[in-house]
Amino acid sequence: MKIPTSVQIVCVIVLCIALSWCWYLVAADYSYRAVSGTYEFYGDGESSTLVLRQDQSFQQDLNREGKIEHARGTWRRVGEGGVVFSKEFLKVKGQDVRSDGQADEEIEKRFAGFFPSIRFAPQFNGPSFNRRLFR
């Protein structure tokens, strides 16, 4: 039995809408759950690992010329894609901080919104912490 063409077209349209909706749910999700994870930075003789937890705490290790520093602090989301780190955040080269010592940054989602990164000074192409995909 052959399925009528009109039914096939309706099924394709419904499938496209469903796939688009699923993509949107992932790409537009900037919740604490979606943003939390392990991020890494490499550049200008520095490397840093940043762990963002859903409870809005962070842990950071910064290796600068063989000297390792550790920090713990808090983070919070601001607006749709913004994130602010407490003054304990260890600054990397090319990063600016606010007058109160906190770091105000942007979350970018690359590759169709599935891979978040944290961009420091995005308007000046500042350093970027990229989410670690695998342990």
N, CA, C and O atoms as a GROMACS GRO file, in nm:
protein
  540
    1MET      N    1   0.084  -0.117   0.000
    1MET     CA    2   0.000   0.000   0.000
    1MET      C    3   0.088   0.124   0.000
    1MET      O    4   0.178   0.137   0.083
    2LYS      N    5   0.064   0.211  -0.090
    2LYS     CA    6   0.143   0.334  -0.105
    2LYS      C    7   0.083   0.446  -0.020
    2LYS      O    8  -0.038   0.468  -0.019
    3ILE      N    9   0.173   0.516   0.051
    3ILE     CA   10   0.129   0.630   0.132
    3ILE      C   11   0.109   0.749   0.040
    3ILE      O   12   0.196   0.779  -0.042
    4PRO      N   13  -0.003   0.817   0.052
    4PRO     CA   14  -0.030   0.932  -0.035
    4PRO      C   15   0.077   1.040  -0.020
    4PRO      O   16   0.131   1.061   0.089
    5THR      N   17   0.106   1.108  -0.128
    5THR     CA   18   0.206   1.214  -0.130
    5THR      C   19   0.174   1.324  -0.029
    5THR      O   20   0.265   1.375   0.036
    6SER      N   21   0.051   1.360  -0.014
    6SER     CA   22   0.013   1.467   0.080
    6SER      C   23   0.047   1.426   0.224
    6SER      O   24   0.087   1.510   0.303
    7VAL      N   25   0.031   1.299   0.258
    7VAL     CA   26   0.065   1.249   0.391
    7VAL      C   27   0.218   1.252   0.410
    7VAL      O   28   0.266   1.289   0.517
    8GLN      N   29   0.292   1.215   0.308
    8GLN     CA   30   0.438   1.220   0.315
    8GLN      C   31   0.486   1.363   0.338
    8GLN      O   32   0.576   1.386   0.419
    9ILE      N   33   0.426   1.458   0.267
    9ILE     CA   34   0.465   1.599   0.281
    9ILE      C   35   0.436   1.648   0.423
    9ILE      O   36   0.518   1.716   0.484
   10VAL      N   37   0.318   1.614   0.475
   10VAL     CA   38   0.282   1.654   0.611
   10VAL      C   39   0.379   1.592   0.712
   10VAL      O   40   0.421   1.660   0.806
   11CYS      N   41   0.416   1.467   0.694
   11CYS     CA   42   0.510   1.402   0.785
   11CYS      C   43   0.648   1.469   0.781
   11CYS      O   44   0.710   1.488   0.886
   12VAL      N   45   0.695   1.505   0.663
   12VAL     CA   46   0.824   1.574   0.650
   12VAL      C   47   0.818   1.710   0.719
   12VAL      O   48   0.912   1.748   0.788
   13ILE      N   49   0.710   1.782   0.700
   13ILE     CA   50   0.695   1.914   0.763
   13ILE      C   51   0.693   1.901   0.915
   13ILE      O   52   0.759   1.978   0.984
   14VAL      N   53   0.618   1.805   0.967
   14VAL     CA   54   0.611   1.783   1.112
   14VAL      C   55   0.748   1.743   1.166
   14VAL      O   56   0.789   1.789   1.272
   15LEU      N   57   0.819   1.657   1.094
   15LEU     CA   58   0.954   1.617   1.135
   15LEU      C   59   1.049   1.736   1.139
   15LEU      O   60   1.127   1.750   1.233
   16CYS      N   61   1.044   1.820   1.038
   16CYS     CA   62   1.130   1.940   1.034
   16CYS      C   63   1.100   2.034   1.150
   16CYS      O   64   1.191   2.089   1.212
   17ILE      N   65   0.973   2.053   1.180
   17ILE     CA   66   0.935   2.139   1.293
   17ILE      C   67   0.985   2.079   1.424
   17ILE      O   68   1.037   2.151   1.509
   18ALA      N   69   0.970   1.948   1.441
   18ALA     CA   70   1.015   1.883   1.564
   18ALA      C   71   1.166   1.893   1.580
   18ALA      O   72   1.215   1.921   1.690
   19LEU      N   73   1.241   1.870   1.472
   19LEU     CA   74   1.387   1.882   1.478
   19LEU      C   75   1.431   2.025   1.507
   19LEU      O   76   1.524   2.048   1.584
   20SER      N   77   1.364   2.122   1.446
   20SER     CA   78   1.395   2.263   1.472
   20SER      C   79   1.368   2.299   1.617
   20SER      O   80   1.447   2.371   1.678
   21TRP      N   81   1.260   2.250   1.671
   21TRP     CA   82   1.225   2.278   1.810
   21TRP      C   83   1.329   2.217   1.904
   21TRP      O   84   1.371   2.281   2.000
   22CYS      N   85   1.372   2.093   1.878
   22CYS     CA   86   1.475   2.029   1.961
   22CYS      C   87   1.606   2.107   1.955
   22CYS      O   88   1.669   2.130   2.058
   23TRP      N   89   1.645   2.149   1.835
   23TRP     CA   90   1.768   2.229   1.822
   23TRP      C   91   1.756   2.358   1.901
   23TRP      O   92   1.849   2.397   1.971
   24TYR      N   93   1.641   2.425   1.891
   24TYR     CA   94   1.620   2.550   1.963
   24TYR      C   95   1.632   2.530   2.114
   24TYR      O   96   1.694   2.612   2.182
   25LEU      N   97   1.575   2.423   2.165
   25LEU     CA   98   1.582   2.397   2.310
   25LEU      C   99   1.726   2.384   2.357
   25LEU      O  100   1.757   2.426   2.469
   26VAL      N  101   1.813   2.327   2.276
   26VAL     CA  102   1.954   2.312   2.313
   26VAL      C  103   2.029   2.444   2.292
   26VAL      O  104   2.100   2.489   2.382
   27ALA      N  105   2.012   2.505   2.176
   27ALA     CA  106   2.090   2.625   2.141
   27ALA      C  107   2.052   2.746   2.226
   27ALA      O  108   2.136   2.832   2.252
   28ALA      N  109   1.928   2.755   2.270
   28ALA     CA  110   1.883   2.872   2.347
   28ALA      C  111   1.894   2.850   2.498
   28ALA      O  112   1.857   2.939   2.575
   29ASP      N  113   1.942   2.736   2.540
   29ASP     CA  114   1.950   2.705   2.682
   29ASP      C  115   2.080   2.760   2.742
   29ASP      O  116   2.188   2.709   2.714
   30TYR      N  117   2.067   2.864   2.822
   30TYR     CA  118   2.181   2.922   2.893
   30TYR      C  119   2.164   2.904   3.043
   30TYR      O  120   2.215   2.983   3.121
   31SER      N  121   2.092   2.800   3.084
   31SER     CA  122   2.067   2.776   3.226
   31SER      C  123   2.198   2.738   3.296
   31SER      O  124   2.299   2.709   3.230
   32TYR      N  125   2.195   2.738   3.428
   32TYR     CA  126   2.314   2.698   3.504
   32TYR      C  127   2.352   2.554   3.471
   32TYR      O  128   2.470   2.521   3.465
   33ARG      N  129   2.253   2.468   3.451
   33ARG     CA  130   2.279   2.329   3.415
   33ARG      C  131   2.350   2.320   3.280
   33ARG      O  132   2.446   2.243   3.265
   34ALA      N  133   2.304   2.398   3.183
   34ALA     CA  134   2.361   2.392   3.048
   34ALA      C  135   2.502   2.451   3.042
   34ALA      O  136   2.586   2.404   2.965
   35VAL      N  137   2.529   2.552   3.122
   35VAL     CA  138   2.658   2.621   3.117
   35VAL      C  139   2.762   2.555   3.206
   35VAL      O  140   2.882   2.565   3.179
   36SER      N  141   2.719   2.488   3.311
   36SER     CA  142   2.816   2.426   3.402
   36SER      C  143   2.896   2.318   3.329
   36SER      O  144   2.848   2.256   3.234
   37GLY      N  145   3.017   2.298   3.375
   37GLY     CA  146   3.106   2.201   3.313
   37GLY      C  147   3.251   2.245   3.327
   37GLY      O  148   3.280   2.340   3.400
   38THR      N  149   3.340   2.177   3.259
   38THR     CA  150   3.483   2.206   3.265
   38THR      C  151   3.526   2.277   3.138
   38THR      O  152   3.498   2.230   3.027
   39TYR      N  153   3.594   2.389   3.154
   39TYR     CA  154   3.642   2.471   3.043
   39TYR      C  155   3.793   2.482   3.051
   39TYR      O  156   3.851   2.476   3.159
   40GLU      N  157   3.856   2.499   2.935
   40GLU     CA  158   4.003   2.509   2.930
   40GLU      C  159   4.044   2.630   2.847
   40GLU      O  160   3.977   2.668   2.751
   41PHE      N  161   4.156   2.688   2.885
   41PHE     CA  162   4.216   2.800   2.813
   41PHE      C  163   4.363   2.770   2.791
   41PHE      O  164   4.432   2.723   2.882
   42TYR      N  165   4.410   2.799   2.670
   42TYR     CA  166   4.553   2.789   2.638
   42TYR      C  167   4.590   2.911   2.556
   42TYR      O  168   4.524   2.941   2.457
   43GLY      N  169   4.694   2.983   2.597
   43GLY     CA  170   4.738   3.097   2.520
   43GLY      C  171   4.844   3.179   2.589
   43GLY      O  172   4.844   3.190   2.712
   44ASP      N  173   4.934   3.237   2.512
   44ASP     CA  174   5.038   3.328   2.562
   44ASP      C  175   5.114   3.272   2.682
   44ASP      O  176   5.137   3.343   2.780
   45GLY      N  177   5.152   3.144   2.676
   45GLY     CA  178   5.230   3.085   2.784
   45GLY      C  179   5.148   3.053   2.908
   45GLY      O  180   5.206   3.024   3.013
   46GLU      N  181   5.017   3.058   2.898
   46GLU     CA  182   4.929   3.029   3.011
   46GLU      C  183   4.834   2.916   2.974
   46GLU      O  184   4.800   2.896   2.858
   47SER      N  185   4.793   2.843   3.076
   47SER     CA  186   4.684   2.747   3.059
   47SER      C  187   4.601   2.752   3.186
   47SER      O  188   4.652   2.774   3.296
   48SER      N  189   4.472   2.730   3.168
   48SER     CA  190   4.382   2.736   3.283
   48SER      C  191   4.269   2.636   3.266
   48SER      O  192   4.218   2.616   3.156
   49THR      N  193   4.231   2.575   3.375
   49THR     CA  194   4.115   2.487   3.379
   49THR      C  195   4.014   2.550   3.474
   49THR      O  196   4.046   2.587   3.587
   50LEU      N  197   3.892   2.562   3.425
   50LEU     CA  198   3.784   2.627   3.500
   50LEU      C  199   3.668   2.530   3.510
   50LEU      O  200   3.616   2.483   3.409
   51VAL      N  201   3.626   2.500   3.633
   51VAL     CA  202   3.514   2.411   3.655
   51VAL      C  203   3.398   2.493   3.710
   51VAL      O  204   3.407   2.550   3.819
   52LEU      N  205   3.289   2.500   3.633
   52LEU     CA  206   3.168   2.570   3.677
   52LEU      C  207   3.068   2.466   3.727
   52LEU      O  208   3.034   2.372   3.657
   53ARG      N  209   3.022   2.486   3.849
   53ARG     CA  210   2.925   2.392   3.907
   53ARG      C  211   2.786   2.454   3.903
   53ARG      O  212   2.771   2.577   3.902
   54GLN      N  213   2.684   2.368   3.902
   54GLN     CA  214   2.547   2.415   3.897
   54GLN      C  215   2.508   2.494   4.021
   54GLN      O  216   2.414   2.574   4.016
   55ASP      N  217   2.578   2.474   4.132
   55ASP     CA  218   2.547   2.548   4.255
   55ASP      C  219   2.605   2.690   4.252
   55ASP      O  220   2.604   2.760   4.353
   56GLN      N  221   2.656   2.732   4.136
   56GLN     CA  222   2.711   2.865   4.110
   56GLN      C  223   2.845   2.889   4.177
   56GLN      O  224   2.882   3.003   4.204
   57SER      N  225   2.918   2.782   4.203
   57SER     CA  226   3.056   2.796   4.251
   57SER      C  227   3.149   2.756   4.137
   57SER      O  228   3.110   2.684   4.045
   58PHE      N  229   3.273   2.805   4.145
   58PHE     CA  230   3.372   2.765   4.045
   58PHE      C  231   3.503   2.733   4.113
   58PHE      O  232   3.531   2.776   4.225
   59GLN      N  233   3.582   2.656   4.042
   59GLN     CA  234   3.718   2.622   4.084
   59GLN      C  235   3.806   2.645   3.962
   59GLN      O  236   3.771   2.603   3.852
   60GLN      N  237   3.920   2.710   3.982
   60GLN     CA  238   4.008   2.742   3.870
   60GLN      C  239   4.152   2.711   3.906
   60GLN      O  240   4.197   2.738   4.017
   61ASP      N  241   4.223   2.654   3.809
   61ASP     CA  242   4.368   2.634   3.819
   61ASP      C  243   4.430   2.710   3.703
   61ASP      O  244   4.387   2.695   3.589
   62LEU      N  245   4.531   2.790   3.733
   62LEU     CA  246   4.600   2.870   3.630
   62LEU      C  247   4.748   2.839   3.636
   62LEU      O  248   4.812   2.854   3.740
   63ASN      N  249   4.802   2.795   3.523
   63ASN     CA  250   4.944   2.767   3.510
   63ASN      C  251   5.006   2.879   3.428
   63ASN      O  252   4.982   2.890   3.308
   64ARG      N  253   5.085   2.962   3.494
   64ARG     CA  254   5.151   3.075   3.428
   64ARG      C  255   5.300   3.059   3.445
   64ARG      O  256   5.355   3.076   3.554
   65GLU      N  257   5.366   3.024   3.333
   65GLU     CA  258   5.511   3.005   3.332
   65GLU      C  259   5.557   2.906   3.438
   65GLU      O  260   5.657   2.929   3.506
   66GLY      N  261   5.483   2.795   3.453
   66GLY     CA  262   5.520   2.690   3.547
   66GLY      C  263   5.472   2.711   3.689
   66GLY      O  264   5.483   2.621   3.772
   67LYS      N  265   5.419   2.829   3.719
   67LYS     CA  266   5.367   2.856   3.852
   67LYS      C  267   5.216   2.835   3.850
   67LYS      O  268   5.144   2.897   3.771
   68ILE      N  269   5.168   2.745   3.936
   68ILE     CA  270   5.026   2.711   3.938
   68ILE      C  271   4.956   2.783   4.052
   68ILE      O  272   4.999   2.778   4.167
   69GLU      N  273   4.846   2.850   4.017
   69GLU     CA  274   4.762   2.920   4.115
   69GLU      C  275   4.626   2.852   4.116
   69GLU      O  276   4.581   2.798   4.015
   70HIS      N  277   4.561   2.855   4.233
   70HIS     CA  278   4.429   2.795   4.248
   70HIS      C  279   4.333   2.901   4.300
   70HIS      O  280   4.371   2.988   4.380
   71ALA      N  281   4.208   2.894   4.256
   71ALA     CA  282   4.107   2.988   4.304
   71ALA      C  283   3.973   2.918   4.314
   71ALA      O  284   3.942   2.824   4.240
   72ARG      N  285   3.894   2.965   4.408
   72ARG     CA  286   3.755   2.921   4.424
   72ARG      C  287   3.671   3.046   4.443
   72ARG      O  288   3.711   3.141   4.510
   73GLY      N  289   3.553   3.045   4.381
   73GLY     CA  290   3.467   3.161   4.392
   73GLY      C  291   3.327   3.126   4.345
   73GLY      O  292   3.287   3.010   4.342
   74THR      N  293   3.254   3.230   4.307
   74THR     CA  294   3.116   3.211   4.261
   74THR      C  295   3.099   3.270   4.122
   74THR      O  296   3.179   3.353   4.078
   75TRP      N  297   2.996   3.226   4.055
   75TRP     CA  298   2.961   3.278   3.923
   75TRP      C  299   2.810   3.289   3.915
   75TRP      O  300   2.737   3.218   3.985
   76ARG      N  301   2.764   3.377   3.828
   76ARG     CA  302   2.620   3.391   3.808
   76ARG      C  303   2.594   3.432   3.663
   76ARG      O  304   2.678   3.494   3.598
   77ARG      N  305   2.478   3.395   3.616
   77ARG     CA  306   2.437   3.434   3.482
   77ARG      C  307   2.375   3.572   3.485
   77ARG      O  308   2.311   3.610   3.582
   78VAL      N  309   2.396   3.647   3.377
   78VAL     CA  310   2.339   3.780   3.364
   78VAL      C  311   2.280   3.790   3.224
   78VAL      O  312   2.350   3.770   3.125
   79GLY      N  313   2.151   3.820   3.215
   79GLY     CA  314   2.089   3.831   3.084
   79GLY      C  315   2.086   3.697   3.013
   79GLY      O  316   2.087   3.592   3.077
   80GLU      N  317   2.082   3.701   2.882
   80GLU     CA  318   2.070   3.577   2.806
   80GLU      C  319   2.200   3.500   2.795
   80GLU      O  320   2.200   3.378   2.809
   81GLY      N  321   2.310   3.567   2.772
   81GLY     CA  322   2.436   3.496   2.751
   81GLY      C  323   2.552   3.549   2.832
   81GLY      O  324   2.667   3.520   2.801
   82GLY      N  325   2.524   3.627   2.934
   82GLY     CA  326   2.632   3.684   3.014
   82GLY      C  327   2.662   3.600   3.137
   82GLY      O  328   2.576   3.527   3.187
   83VAL      N  329   2.782   3.611   3.184
   83VAL     CA  330   2.824   3.543   3.307
   83VAL      C  331   2.921   3.635   3.381
   83VAL      O  332   3.004   3.701   3.319
   84VAL      N  333   2.908   3.639   3.514
   84VAL     CA  334   2.995   3.722   3.597
   84VAL      C  335   3.063   3.632   3.699
   84VAL      O  336   2.998   3.553   3.767
   85PHE      N  337   3.196   3.645   3.709
   85PHE     CA  338   3.275   3.569   3.805
   85PHE      C  339   3.314   3.661   3.920
   85PHE      O  340   3.343   3.779   3.899
   86SER      N  341   3.315   3.607   4.041
   86SER     CA  342   3.356   3.685   4.158
   86SER      C  343   3.503   3.725   4.146
   86SER      O  344   3.575   3.675   4.059
   87LYS      N  345   3.545   3.816   4.232
   87LYS     CA  346   3.680   3.873   4.221
   87LYS      C  347   3.791   3.772   4.244
   87LYS      O  348   3.908   3.803   4.220
   88GLU      N  349   3.758   3.650   4.290
   88GLU     CA  350   3.859   3.547   4.309
   88GLU      C  351   3.907   3.488   4.176
   88GLU      O  352   4.010   3.420   4.172
   89PHE      N  353   3.834   3.512   4.068
   89PHE     CA  354   3.871   3.459   3.938
   89PHE      C  355   4.012   3.506   3.902
   89PHE      O  356   4.044   3.624   3.915
   90LEU      N  357   4.096   3.413   3.855
   90LEU     CA  358   4.234   3.446   3.818
   90LEU      C  359   4.236   3.498   3.675
   90LEU      O  360   4.200   3.426   3.582
   91LYS      N  361   4.278   3.619   3.659
   91LYS     CA  362   4.280   3.687   3.529
   91LYS      C  363   4.386   3.626   3.436
   91LYS      O  364   4.498   3.597   3.479
   92VAL      N  365   4.349   3.607   3.310
   92VAL     CA  366   4.444   3.560   3.209
   92VAL      C  367   4.479   3.678   3.118
   92VAL      O  368   4.409   3.779   3.117
   93LYS      N  369   4.589   3.665   3.044
   93LYS     CA  370   4.633   3.771   2.955
   93LYS      C  371   4.524   3.804   2.853
   93LYS      O  372   4.464   3.715   2.794
   94GLY      N  373   4.500   3.934   2.834
   94GLY     CA  374   4.400   3.979   2.739
   94GLY      C  375   4.262   3.995   2.798
   94GLY      O  376   4.167   4.030   2.727
   95GLN      N  377   4.248   3.969   2.926
   95GLN     CA  378   4.118   3.977   2.993
   95GLN      C  379   4.109   4.105   3.074
   95GLN      O  380   4.206   4.145   3.138
   96ASP      N  381   3.994   4.168   3.070
   96ASP     CA  382   3.968   4.285   3.153
   96ASP      C  383   3.876   4.246   3.268
   96ASP      O  384   3.800   4.150   3.258
   97VAL      N  385   3.883   4.321   3.376
   97VAL     CA  386   3.792   4.302   3.488
   97VAL      C  387   3.721   4.433   3.517
   97VAL      O  388   3.769   4.540   3.480
   98ARG      N  389   3.608   4.423   3.583
   98ARG     CA  390   3.531   4.542   3.620
   98ARG      C  391   3.601   4.615   3.735
   98ARG      O  392   3.694   4.561   3.796
   99SER      N  393   3.557   4.735   3.764
   99SER     CA  394   3.619   4.814   3.871
   99SER      C  395   3.605   4.747   4.007
   99SER      O  396   3.686   4.772   4.097
  100ASP      N  397   3.502   4.662   4.025
  100ASP     CA  398   3.485   4.592   4.153
  100ASP      C  399   3.564   4.461   4.159
  100ASP      O  400   3.552   4.387   4.256
  101GLY      N  401   3.644   4.433   4.054
  101GLY     CA  402   3.728   4.314   4.052
  101GLY      C  403   3.662   4.191   3.994
  101GLY      O  404   3.726   4.088   3.977
  102GLN      N  405   3.534   4.200   3.962
  102GLN     CA  406   3.465   4.086   3.905
  102GLN      C  407   3.488   4.081   3.754
  102GLN      O  408   3.512   4.184   3.690
  103ALA      N  409   3.480   3.961   3.698
  103ALA     CA  410   3.498   3.942   3.554
  103ALA      C  411   3.362   3.924   3.489
  103ALA      O  412   3.287   3.833   3.524
  104ASP      N  413   3.331   4.011   3.394
  104ASP     CA  414   3.201   4.012   3.325
  104ASP      C  415   3.224   3.962   3.184
  104ASP      O  416   3.290   4.030   3.105
  105GLU      N  417   3.170   3.844   3.149
  105GLU     CA  418   3.205   3.780   3.022
  105GLU      C  419   3.080   3.734   2.948
  105GLU      O  420   2.968   3.748   2.997
  106GLU      N  421   3.100   3.677   2.829
  106GLU     CA  422   2.991   3.631   2.744
  106GLU      C  423   3.005   3.482   2.715
  106GLU      O  424   3.115   3.432   2.692
  107ILE      N  425   2.893   3.413   2.715
  107ILE     CA  426   2.890   3.273   2.676
  107ILE      C  427   2.856   3.269   2.528
  107ILE      O  428   2.756   3.327   2.484
  108GLU      N  429   2.937   3.199   2.452
  108GLU     CA  430   2.912   3.181   2.309
  108GLU      C  431   2.885   3.033   2.286
  108GLU      O  432   2.950   2.947   2.345
  109LYS      N  433   2.790   3.005   2.201
  109LYS     CA  434   2.764   2.865   2.164
  109LYS      C  435   2.800   2.849   2.018
  109LYS      O  436   2.739   2.911   1.931
  110ARG      N  437   2.899   2.764   1.992
  110ARG     CA  438   2.946   2.742   1.856
  110ARG      C  439   2.890   2.613   1.798
  110ARG      O  440   2.831   2.532   1.870
  111PHE      N  441   2.908   2.595   1.671
  111PHE     CA  442   2.866   2.474   1.601
  111PHE      C  443   2.718   2.444   1.629
  111PHE      O  444   2.684   2.344   1.692
  112ALA      N  445   2.634   2.532   1.580
  112ALA     CA  446   2.488   2.519   1.589
  112ALA      C  447   2.437   2.525   1.732
  112ALA      O  448   2.328   2.477   1.762
  113GLY      N  449   2.516   2.585   1.822
  113GLY     CA  450   2.470   2.604   1.959
  113GLY      C  451   2.499   2.492   2.055
  113GLY      O  452   2.452   2.495   2.168
  114PHE      N  453   2.575   2.392   2.013
  114PHE     CA  454   2.596   2.275   2.098
  114PHE      C  455   2.722   2.282   2.183
  114PHE      O  456   2.733   2.207   2.281
  115PHE      N  457   2.819   2.367   2.150
  115PHE     CA  458   2.946   2.370   2.222
  115PHE      C  459   2.970   2.508   2.280
  115PHE      O  460   3.014   2.598   2.209
  116PRO      N  461   2.943   2.526   2.411
  116PRO     CA  462   2.962   2.659   2.471
  116PRO      C  463   3.109   2.691   2.497
  116PRO      O  464   3.190   2.603   2.524
  117SER      N  465   3.139   2.818   2.489
  117SER     CA  466   3.269   2.869   2.530
  117SER      C  467   3.244   3.000   2.604
  117SER      O  468   3.138   3.061   2.587
  118ILE      N  469   3.339   3.042   2.683
  118ILE     CA  470   3.328   3.168   2.757
  118ILE      C  471   3.430   3.262   2.698
  118ILE      O  472   3.551   3.237   2.704
  119ARG      N  473   3.383   3.372   2.641
  119ARG     CA  474   3.469   3.468   2.571
  119ARG      C  475   3.488   3.591   2.659
  119ARG      O  476   3.391   3.653   2.703
  120PHE      N  477   3.614   3.624   2.684
  120PHE     CA  478   3.649   3.743   2.761
  120PHE      C  479   3.674   3.857   2.663
  120PHE      O  480   3.749   3.840   2.567
  121ALA      N  481   3.613   3.969   2.686
  121ALA     CA  482   3.622   4.085   2.597
  121ALA      C  483   3.589   4.046   2.454
  121ALA      O  484   3.674   4.059   2.365
  122PRO      N  485   3.465   3.998   2.428
  122PRO     CA  486   3.432   3.948   2.295
  122PRO      C  487   3.441   4.054   2.186
  122PRO      O  488   3.471   4.021   2.071
  123GLN      N  489   3.415   4.179   2.220
  123GLN     CA  490   3.423   4.284   2.118
  123GLN      C  491   3.566   4.310   2.073
  123GLN      O  492   3.587   4.372   1.968
  124PHE      N  493   3.665   4.263   2.149
  124PHE     CA  494   3.805   4.281   2.113
  124PHE      C  495   3.874   4.148   2.084
  124PHE      O  496   3.997   4.140   2.083
  125ASN      N  497   3.794   4.043   2.059
  125ASN     CA  498   3.846   3.909   2.031
  125ASN      C  499   3.940   3.862   2.142
  125ASN      O  500   4.050   3.814   2.117
  126GLY      N  501   3.893   3.877   2.266
  126GLY     CA  502   3.972   3.838   2.382
  126GLY      C  503   3.984   3.688   2.399
  126GLY      O  504   3.935   3.612   2.316
  127PRO      N  505   4.052   3.645   2.506
  127PRO     CA  506   4.074   3.503   2.528
  127PRO      C  507   3.944   3.427   2.547
  127PRO      O  508   3.842   3.484   2.586
  128SER      N  509   3.948   3.298   2.518
  128SER     CA  510   3.829   3.215   2.524
  128SER      C  511   3.856   3.087   2.601
  128SER      O  512   3.957   3.020   2.577
  129PHE      N  513   3.767   3.052   2.693
  129PHE     CA  514   3.769   2.925   2.762
  129PHE      C  515   3.672   2.834   2.688
  129PHE      O  516   3.554   2.866   2.676
  130ASN      N  517   3.721   2.721   2.638
  130ASN     CA  518   3.637   2.629   2.563
  130ASN      C  519   3.600   2.509   2.648
  130ASN      O  520   3.682   2.457   2.724
  131ARG      N  521   3.476   2.467   2.636
  131ARG     CA  522   3.430   2.354   2.716
  131ARG      C  523   3.503   2.227   2.674
  131ARG      O  524   3.518   2.197   2.555
  132ARG      N  525   3.546   2.154   2.774
  132ARG     CA  526   3.611   2.025   2.750
  132ARG      C  527   3.502   1.925   2.713
  132ARG      O  528   3.404   1.910   2.786
  133LEU      N  529   3.520   1.857   2.601
  133LEU     CA  530   3.419   1.764   2.555
  133LEU      C  531   3.432   1.627   2.620
  133LEU      O  532   3.331   1.561   2.647
  134PHE      N  533   3.555   1.585   2.647
  134PHE     CA  534   3.579   1.454   2.706
  134PHE      C  535   3.674   1.469   2.822
  134PHE      O  536   3.756   1.560   2.824
  135ARG      N  537   3.663   1.382   2.916
  135ARG     CA  538   3.756   1.385   3.031
  135ARG      C  539   3.891   1.333   2.994
  135ARG      O  540   3.980   1.329   3.078
   0.00000   0.00000   0.00000
